Amino acid sequence: MDIDIEKFKKIKEEAEKFYKEIGEIYCPYFQETISFNAKGLDHIKFGEWNKARPIKQQYMRLKLLKLAPQVIKKSHTLQEFHETKRFERQKINSRWENRMITVRYYGFVAITDNLRTKVKIIIKEIEGGKKFFWSIIPFWKAKKDEINNQYKKILHSGDLETQ
């Protein structure tokens, strides 16, 4: 599937404007607000620091972004959790440093009524900081079964940091 560059630019512009207007959303699971800061939007556009995702991935995530607030507002059950120690870029004493710190990822899966789309929302928490929106991904994809030559849905899984 090729993405028309003008269509991509339009979706990107709309999604960025929408994202900046969100601010915070109350999550019933945590009983606190989840921040929609620059880190989440950057993660949707850049898989790793300073390395852009392919346009197809950005387009898909930006297009789904409008679902994130409504999923978070309705999330009462956690489907996925991962805690790890990893290097995180943090501004310390007016300069950027990579520091080893505990990071927690929380995954919420939802099927939205209006689009009949299954998505996973990832919330990230860096030790000592506020929870924030990290990512949105479609939660299933089709994979061709080589034996019977049919497509079947498989759940998206893997490292929550890079999703």
PyMOL commands that set and color helices and strands:
alter all, ss='L'
color gray80, all
select helices_A, chain A and resi 5-22+38-45+55-74
alter helices_A, ss='H'
color red, helices_A
select strands_A, chain A and resi 24-27+32-35+46-48+51-52+80-92+95-112+117-126+132-138+140-145+150-155
alter strands_A, ss='S'
color yellow, strands_A
deselect
rebuild
show_as cartoon
